[in-house]
Amino acid sequence: MLRVLTLLLLCQLAGEIAARAASLPLPGPVIGMVLMLGWLAYKGGVDADTGKVAGGLLEHLSLLFVPAGVGVVLHLDIIAAEWPAILAALFVSTLAAILAAAATMRWLAPTDGGSSK
Protein backbone atom coordinates (compact mmCIF):
# COMPACT_ATOMS: atom_id res chain seq x y z
CA MET A 1 0.00 0.00 0.00
CA LEU A 2 2.78 2.42 0.89
CA ARG A 3 4.55 1.63 -2.39
CA VAL A 4 1.45 2.43 -4.43
CA LEU A 5 0.68 5.64 -2.53
CA THR A 6 4.29 6.73 -2.97
CA LEU A 7 4.05 6.02 -6.69
CA LEU A 8 0.83 8.05 -6.93
CA LEU A 9 2.38 10.99 -5.11
CA LEU A 10 5.56 10.79 -7.18
CA CYS A 11 3.53 10.89 -10.39
CA GLN A 12 1.64 13.91 -9.10
CA LEU A 13 4.88 15.60 -8.06
CA ALA A 14 6.44 14.92 -11.46
CA GLY A 15 3.33 16.36 -13.09
CA GLU A 16 3.52 19.50 -10.95
CA ILE A 17 7.19 19.95 -11.74
CA ALA A 18 6.59 19.45 -15.46
CA ALA A 19 3.64 21.86 -15.49
CA ARG A 20 5.51 24.59 -13.64
CA ALA A 21 8.84 24.09 -15.43
CA ALA A 22 7.28 24.22 -18.87
CA SER A 23 4.49 26.69 -17.93
CA LEU A 24 1.95 24.25 -19.28
CA PRO A 25 -1.73 25.21 -19.14
CA LEU A 26 -2.55 21.78 -17.67
CA PRO A 27 -2.76 21.10 -13.93
CA GLY A 28 0.08 19.02 -12.53
CA PRO A 29 -2.21 16.23 -11.28
CA VAL A 30 -3.57 15.75 -14.81
CA ILE A 31 -0.04 15.36 -16.14
CA GLY A 32 0.63 13.02 -13.21
CA MET A 33 -2.35 10.89 -14.22
CA VAL A 34 -0.95 10.62 -17.74
CA LEU A 35 2.41 9.61 -16.28
CA MET A 36 0.69 7.00 -14.09
CA LEU A 37 -1.21 5.69 -17.13
CA GLY A 38 2.08 5.40 -19.00
CA TRP A 39 3.64 3.58 -16.05
CA LEU A 40 0.72 1.13 -15.85
CA ALA A 41 0.84 0.57 -19.61
CA TYR A 42 4.58 -0.10 -19.33
CA LYS A 43 3.97 -2.62 -16.55
CA GLY A 44 1.22 -4.30 -18.55
CA GLY A 45 -1.74 -3.41 -16.36
CA VAL A 46 -2.89 -2.83 -12.82
CA ASP A 47 -1.50 -5.19 -10.20
CA ALA A 48 -3.48 -6.29 -7.14
CA ASP A 49 -1.91 -3.75 -4.75
CA THR A 50 -2.54 -0.83 -7.08
CA GLY A 51 -6.11 -1.98 -7.65
CA LYS A 52 -6.72 -2.30 -3.92
CA VAL A 53 -5.37 1.20 -3.17
CA ALA A 54 -7.24 2.74 -6.11
CA GLY A 55 -10.44 1.03 -4.95
CA GLY A 56 -9.98 2.40 -1.44
CA LEU A 57 -9.43 5.91 -2.76
CA LEU A 58 -12.48 5.67 -5.00
CA GLU A 59 -14.63 4.47 -2.10
CA HIS A 60 -13.79 7.67 -0.22
CA LEU A 61 -13.72 9.98 -3.23
CA SER A 62 -16.59 12.08 -1.89
CA LEU A 63 -14.37 13.27 0.98
CA LEU A 64 -12.06 14.89 -1.54
CA PHE A 65 -14.89 17.16 -2.68
CA VAL A 66 -15.39 18.73 0.75
CA PRO A 67 -12.62 21.33 0.32
CA ALA A 68 -13.94 22.17 -3.15
CA GLY A 69 -17.45 22.56 -1.74
CA VAL A 70 -16.20 24.91 0.95
CA GLY A 71 -14.41 26.94 -1.70
CA VAL A 72 -17.60 27.22 -3.73
CA VAL A 73 -19.55 28.48 -0.72
CA LEU A 74 -16.86 31.03 0.07
CA HIS A 75 -17.03 32.49 -3.44
CA LEU A 76 -20.77 32.49 -4.14
CA ASP A 77 -20.65 36.15 -5.18
CA ILE A 78 -18.13 35.39 -7.94
CA ILE A 79 -20.19 32.42 -9.07
CA ALA A 80 -23.33 34.57 -9.20
CA ALA A 81 -21.51 37.14 -11.35
CA GLU A 82 -19.89 34.61 -13.69
CA TRP A 83 -22.59 31.93 -13.94
CA PRO A 84 -23.03 32.00 -17.76
CA ALA A 85 -19.32 31.33 -18.33
CA ILE A 86 -19.27 28.68 -15.60
CA LEU A 87 -22.34 26.98 -17.08
CA ALA A 88 -20.80 27.02 -20.57
CA ALA A 89 -17.52 25.63 -19.24
CA LEU A 90 -19.37 22.86 -17.39
CA PHE A 91 -21.37 21.94 -20.50
CA VAL A 92 -18.36 21.95 -22.85
CA SER A 93 -16.09 20.07 -20.44
CA THR A 94 -18.76 17.45 -19.74
CA LEU A 95 -19.30 16.94 -23.46
CA ALA A 96 -15.53 16.73 -24.02
CA ALA A 97 -15.18 14.18 -21.20
CA ILE A 98 -17.98 12.04 -22.63
CA LEU A 99 -16.43 12.15 -26.11
CA ALA A 100 -12.98 11.34 -24.72
CA ALA A 101 -14.33 8.43 -22.71
CA ALA A 102 -16.21 7.11 -25.74
CA ALA A 103 -13.11 7.41 -27.93
CA THR A 104 -10.98 5.70 -25.29
CA MET A 105 -13.46 2.85 -24.88
CA ARG A 106 -13.65 2.42 -28.64
CA TRP A 107 -9.84 2.38 -28.84
CA LEU A 108 -9.38 -0.04 -25.93
CA ALA A 109 -12.35 -2.34 -26.52
CA PRO A 110 -11.40 -5.75 -27.79
CA THR A 111 -12.25 -6.37 -31.38
CA ASP A 112 -13.17 -9.64 -32.96
CA GLY A 113 -11.20 -10.34 -36.09
CA GLY A 114 -9.92 -6.79 -36.42
CA SER A 115 -13.30 -5.16 -37.04
CA SER A 116 -14.84 -3.01 -34.35
CA LYS A 117 -18.59 -2.75 -34.06
Biotite code that builds the C-alpha atoms (Angstrom):
import biotite.structure as struc

atoms = struc.array([
    struc.Atom([0.000, 0.000, 0.000], chain_id="A", res_id=1, res_name="MET", atom_name="CA", element="C"),
    struc.Atom([2.778, 2.421, 0.891], chain_id="A", res_id=2, res_name="LEU", atom_name="CA", element="C"),
    struc.Atom([4.551, 1.633, -2.393], chain_id="A", res_id=3, res_name="ARG", atom_name="CA", element="C"),
    struc.Atom([1.450, 2.428, -4.434], chain_id="A", res_id=4, res_name="VAL", atom_name="CA", element="C"),
    struc.Atom([0.675, 5.644, -2.531], chain_id="A", res_id=5, res_name="LEU", atom_name="CA", element="C"),
    struc.Atom([4.288, 6.727, -2.974], chain_id="A", res_id=6, res_name="THR", atom_name="CA", element="C"),
    struc.Atom([4.050, 6.020, -6.693], chain_id="A", res_id=7, res_name="LEU", atom_name="CA", element="C"),
    struc.Atom([0.829, 8.053, -6.926], chain_id="A", res_id=8, res_name="LEU", atom_name="CA", element="C"),
    struc.Atom([2.382, 10.990, -5.114], chain_id="A", res_id=9, res_name="LEU", atom_name="CA", element="C"),
    struc.Atom([5.562, 10.795, -7.184], chain_id="A", res_id=10, res_name="LEU", atom_name="CA", element="C"),
    struc.Atom([3.526, 10.888, -10.388], chain_id="A", res_id=11, res_name="CYS", atom_name="CA", element="C"),
    struc.Atom([1.639, 13.914, -9.104], chain_id="A", res_id=12, res_name="GLN", atom_name="CA", element="C"),
    struc.Atom([4.878, 15.601, -8.060], chain_id="A", res_id=13, res_name="LEU", atom_name="CA", element="C"),
    struc.Atom([6.436, 14.918, -11.463], chain_id="A", res_id=14, res_name="ALA", atom_name="CA", element="C"),
    struc.Atom([3.325, 16.358, -13.088], chain_id="A", res_id=15, res_name="GLY", atom_name="CA", element="C"),
    struc.Atom([3.516, 19.501, -10.947], chain_id="A", res_id=16, res_name="GLU", atom_name="CA", element="C"),
    struc.Atom([7.189, 19.945, -11.739], chain_id="A", res_id=17, res_name="ILE", atom_name="CA", element="C"),
    struc.Atom([6.588, 19.449, -15.456], chain_id="A", res_id=18, res_name="ALA", atom_name="CA", element="C"),
    struc.Atom([3.636, 21.858, -15.487], chain_id="A", res_id=19, res_name="ALA", atom_name="CA", element="C"),
    struc.Atom([5.511, 24.590, -13.645], chain_id="A", res_id=20, res_name="ARG", atom_name="CA", element="C"),
    struc.Atom([8.842, 24.090, -15.432], chain_id="A", res_id=21, res_name="ALA", atom_name="CA", element="C"),
    struc.Atom([7.280, 24.218, -18.875], chain_id="A", res_id=22, res_name="ALA", atom_name="CA", element="C"),
    struc.Atom([4.495, 26.690, -17.930], chain_id="A", res_id=23, res_name="SER", atom_name="CA", element="C"),
    struc.Atom([1.946, 24.250, -19.281], chain_id="A", res_id=24, res_name="LEU", atom_name="CA", element="C"),
    struc.Atom([-1.730, 25.209, -19.136], chain_id="A", res_id=25, res_name="PRO", atom_name="CA", element="C"),
    struc.Atom([-2.550, 21.781, -17.669], chain_id="A", res_id=26, res_name="LEU", atom_name="CA", element="C"),
    struc.Atom([-2.759, 21.102, -13.934], chain_id="A", res_id=27, res_name="PRO", atom_name="CA", element="C"),
    struc.Atom([0.076, 19.017, -12.531], chain_id="A", res_id=28, res_name="GLY", atom_name="CA", element="C"),
    struc.Atom([-2.209, 16.230, -11.281], chain_id="A", res_id=29, res_name="PRO", atom_name="CA", element="C"),
    struc.Atom([-3.570, 15.748, -14.812], chain_id="A", res_id=30, res_name="VAL", atom_name="CA", element="C"),
    struc.Atom([-0.040, 15.361, -16.140], chain_id="A", res_id=31, res_name="ILE", atom_name="CA", element="C"),
    struc.Atom([0.626, 13.024, -13.208], chain_id="A", res_id=32, res_name="GLY", atom_name="CA", element="C"),
    struc.Atom([-2.353, 10.888, -14.224], chain_id="A", res_id=33, res_name="MET", atom_name="CA", element="C"),
    struc.Atom([-0.949, 10.622, -17.741], chain_id="A", res_id=34, res_name="VAL", atom_name="CA", element="C"),
    struc.Atom([2.409, 9.611, -16.284], chain_id="A", res_id=35, res_name="LEU", atom_name="CA", element="C"),
    struc.Atom([0.688, 7.003, -14.087], chain_id="A", res_id=36, res_name="MET", atom_name="CA", element="C"),
    struc.Atom([-1.212, 5.695, -17.126], chain_id="A", res_id=37, res_name="LEU", atom_name="CA", element="C"),
    struc.Atom([2.078, 5.398, -19.000], chain_id="A", res_id=38, res_name="GLY", atom_name="CA", element="C"),
    struc.Atom([3.640, 3.580, -16.051], chain_id="A", res_id=39, res_name="TRP", atom_name="CA", element="C"),
    struc.Atom([0.723, 1.134, -15.852], chain_id="A", res_id=40, res_name="LEU", atom_name="CA", element="C"),
    struc.Atom([0.841, 0.571, -19.610], chain_id="A", res_id=41, res_name="ALA", atom_name="CA", element="C"),
    struc.Atom([4.579, -0.098, -19.331], chain_id="A", res_id=42, res_name="TYR", atom_name="CA", element="C"),
    struc.Atom([3.968, -2.619, -16.546], chain_id="A", res_id=43, res_name="LYS", atom_name="CA", element="C"),
    struc.Atom([1.224, -4.305, -18.546], chain_id="A", res_id=44, res_name="GLY", atom_name="CA", element="C"),
    struc.Atom([-1.740, -3.411, -16.357], chain_id="A", res_id=45, res_name="GLY", atom_name="CA", element="C"),
    struc.Atom([-2.893, -2.826, -12.818], chain_id="A", res_id=46, res_name="VAL", atom_name="CA", element="C"),
    struc.Atom([-1.505, -5.185, -10.200], chain_id="A", res_id=47, res_name="ASP", atom_name="CA", element="C"),
    struc.Atom([-3.482, -6.288, -7.139], chain_id="A", res_id=48, res_name="ALA", atom_name="CA", element="C"),
    struc.Atom([-1.909, -3.755, -4.753], chain_id="A", res_id=49, res_name="ASP", atom_name="CA", element="C"),
    struc.Atom([-2.541, -0.835, -7.079], chain_id="A", res_id=50, res_name="THR", atom_name="CA", element="C"),
    struc.Atom([-6.109, -1.979, -7.653], chain_id="A", res_id=51, res_name="GLY", atom_name="CA", element="C"),
    struc.Atom([-6.716, -2.298, -3.915], chain_id="A", res_id=52, res_name="LYS", atom_name="CA", element="C"),
    struc.Atom([-5.366, 1.202, -3.169], chain_id="A", res_id=53, res_name="VAL", atom_name="CA", element="C"),
    struc.Atom([-7.240, 2.735, -6.105], chain_id="A", res_id=54, res_name="ALA", atom_name="CA", element="C"),
    struc.Atom([-10.444, 1.032, -4.951], chain_id="A", res_id=55, res_name="GLY", atom_name="CA", element="C"),
    struc.Atom([-9.982, 2.395, -1.440], chain_id="A", res_id=56, res_name="GLY", atom_name="CA", element="C"),
    struc.Atom([-9.432, 5.912, -2.760], chain_id="A", res_id=57, res_name="LEU", atom_name="CA", element="C"),
    struc.Atom([-12.475, 5.668, -5.002], chain_id="A", res_id=58, res_name="LEU", atom_name="CA", element="C"),
    struc.Atom([-14.634, 4.474, -2.096], chain_id="A", res_id=59, res_name="GLU", atom_name="CA", element="C"),
    struc.Atom([-13.792, 7.668, -0.219], chain_id="A", res_id=60, res_name="HIS", atom_name="CA", element="C"),
    struc.Atom([-13.724, 9.982, -3.229], chain_id="A", res_id=61, res_name="LEU", atom_name="CA", element="C"),
    struc.Atom([-16.591, 12.077, -1.887], chain_id="A", res_id=62, res_name="SER", atom_name="CA", element="C"),
    struc.Atom([-14.373, 13.269, 0.981], chain_id="A", res_id=63, res_name="LEU", atom_name="CA", element="C"),
    struc.Atom([-12.057, 14.887, -1.544], chain_id="A", res_id=64, res_name="LEU", atom_name="CA", element="C"),
    struc.Atom([-14.887, 17.158, -2.684], chain_id="A", res_id=65, res_name="PHE", atom_name="CA", element="C"),
    struc.Atom([-15.389, 18.728, 0.747], chain_id="A", res_id=66, res_name="VAL", atom_name="CA", element="C"),
    struc.Atom([-12.624, 21.334, 0.324], chain_id="A", res_id=67, res_name="PRO", atom_name="CA", element="C"),
    struc.Atom([-13.937, 22.174, -3.149], chain_id="A", res_id=68, res_name="ALA", atom_name="CA", element="C"),
    struc.Atom([-17.448, 22.561, -1.737], chain_id="A", res_id=69, res_name="GLY", atom_name="CA", element="C"),
    struc.Atom([-16.202, 24.908, 0.953], chain_id="A", res_id=70, res_name="VAL", atom_name="CA", element="C"),
    struc.Atom([-14.412, 26.942, -1.702], chain_id="A", res_id=71, res_name="GLY", atom_name="CA", element="C"),
    struc.Atom([-17.605, 27.217, -3.725], chain_id="A", res_id=72, res_name="VAL", atom_name="CA", element="C"),
    struc.Atom([-19.553, 28.478, -0.719], chain_id="A", res_id=73, res_name="VAL", atom_name="CA", element="C"),
    struc.Atom([-16.863, 31.032, 0.074], chain_id="A", res_id=74, res_name="LEU", atom_name="CA", element="C"),
    struc.Atom([-17.034, 32.489, -3.444], chain_id="A", res_id=75, res_name="HIS", atom_name="CA", element="C"),
    struc.Atom([-20.766, 32.485, -4.143], chain_id="A", res_id=76, res_name="LEU", atom_name="CA", element="C"),
    struc.Atom([-20.646, 36.147, -5.181], chain_id="A", res_id=77, res_name="ASP", atom_name="CA", element="C"),
    struc.Atom([-18.125, 35.386, -7.935], chain_id="A", res_id=78, res_name="ILE", atom_name="CA", element="C"),
    struc.Atom([-20.190, 32.419, -9.075], chain_id="A", res_id=79, res_name="ILE", atom_name="CA", element="C"),
    struc.Atom([-23.326, 34.575, -9.205], chain_id="A", res_id=80, res_name="ALA", atom_name="CA", element="C"),
    struc.Atom([-21.508, 37.138, -11.349], chain_id="A", res_id=81, res_name="ALA", atom_name="CA", element="C"),
    struc.Atom([-19.894, 34.609, -13.695], chain_id="A", res_id=82, res_name="GLU", atom_name="CA", element="C"),
    struc.Atom([-22.593, 31.932, -13.941], chain_id="A", res_id=83, res_name="TRP", atom_name="CA", element="C"),
    struc.Atom([-23.026, 32.004, -17.764], chain_id="A", res_id=84, res_name="PRO", atom_name="CA", element="C"),
    struc.Atom([-19.319, 31.329, -18.329], chain_id="A", res_id=85, res_name="ALA", atom_name="CA", element="C"),
    struc.Atom([-19.272, 28.675, -15.604], chain_id="A", res_id=86, res_name="ILE", atom_name="CA", element="C"),
    struc.Atom([-22.342, 26.981, -17.082], chain_id="A", res_id=87, res_name="LEU", atom_name="CA", element="C"),
    struc.Atom([-20.798, 27.022, -20.568], chain_id="A", res_id=88, res_name="ALA", atom_name="CA", element="C"),
    struc.Atom([-17.520, 25.632, -19.236], chain_id="A", res_id=89, res_name="ALA", atom_name="CA", element="C"),
    struc.Atom([-19.365, 22.856, -17.389], chain_id="A", res_id=90, res_name="LEU", atom_name="CA", element="C"),
    struc.Atom([-21.366, 21.943, -20.500], chain_id="A", res_id=91, res_name="PHE", atom_name="CA", element="C"),
    struc.Atom([-18.363, 21.953, -22.850], chain_id="A", res_id=92, res_name="VAL", atom_name="CA", element="C"),
    struc.Atom([-16.092, 20.075, -20.436], chain_id="A", res_id=93, res_name="SER", atom_name="CA", element="C"),
    struc.Atom([-18.756, 17.447, -19.735], chain_id="A", res_id=94, res_name="THR", atom_name="CA", element="C"),
    struc.Atom([-19.297, 16.943, -23.457], chain_id="A", res_id=95, res_name="LEU", atom_name="CA", element="C"),
    struc.Atom([-15.526, 16.729, -24.019], chain_id="A", res_id=96, res_name="ALA", atom_name="CA", element="C"),
    struc.Atom([-15.178, 14.180, -21.204], chain_id="A", res_id=97, res_name="ALA", atom_name="CA", element="C"),
    struc.Atom([-17.980, 12.042, -22.627], chain_id="A", res_id=98, res_name="ILE", atom_name="CA", element="C"),
    struc.Atom([-16.434, 12.151, -26.114], chain_id="A", res_id=99, res_name="LEU", atom_name="CA", element="C"),
    struc.Atom([-12.977, 11.342, -24.725], chain_id="A", res_id=100, res_name="ALA", atom_name="CA", element="C"),
    struc.Atom([-14.329, 8.434, -22.709], chain_id="A", res_id=101, res_name="ALA", atom_name="CA", element="C"),
    struc.Atom([-16.205, 7.109, -25.739], chain_id="A", res_id=102, res_name="ALA", atom_name="CA", element="C"),
    struc.Atom([-13.111, 7.414, -27.934], chain_id="A", res_id=103, res_name="ALA", atom_name="CA", element="C"),
    struc.Atom([-10.978, 5.705, -25.295], chain_id="A", res_id=104, res_name="THR", atom_name="CA", element="C"),
    struc.Atom([-13.455, 2.851, -24.884], chain_id="A", res_id=105, res_name="MET", atom_name="CA", element="C"),
    struc.Atom([-13.654, 2.421, -28.636], chain_id="A", res_id=106, res_name="ARG", atom_name="CA", element="C"),
    struc.Atom([-9.845, 2.384, -28.839], chain_id="A", res_id=107, res_name="TRP", atom_name="CA", element="C"),
    struc.Atom([-9.381, -0.044, -25.934], chain_id="A", res_id=108, res_name="LEU", atom_name="CA", element="C"),
    struc.Atom([-12.352, -2.340, -26.517], chain_id="A", res_id=109, res_name="ALA", atom_name="CA", element="C"),
    struc.Atom([-11.400, -5.752, -27.795], chain_id="A", res_id=110, res_name="PRO", atom_name="CA", element="C"),
    struc.Atom([-12.247, -6.374, -31.378], chain_id="A", res_id=111, res_name="THR", atom_name="CA", element="C"),
    struc.Atom([-13.165, -9.640, -32.962], chain_id="A", res_id=112, res_name="ASP", atom_name="CA", element="C"),
    struc.Atom([-11.198, -10.335, -36.094], chain_id="A", res_id=113, res_name="GLY", atom_name="CA", element="C"),
    struc.Atom([-9.921, -6.789, -36.425], chain_id="A", res_id=114, res_name="GLY", atom_name="CA", element="C"),
    struc.Atom([-13.300, -5.160, -37.041], chain_id="A", res_id=115, res_name="SER", atom_name="CA", element="C"),
    struc.Atom([-14.838, -3.010, -34.346], chain_id="A", res_id=116, res_name="SER", atom_name="CA", element="C"),
    struc.Atom([-18.593, -2.746, -34.056], chain_id="A", res_id=117, res_name="LYS", atom_name="CA", element="C"),
])
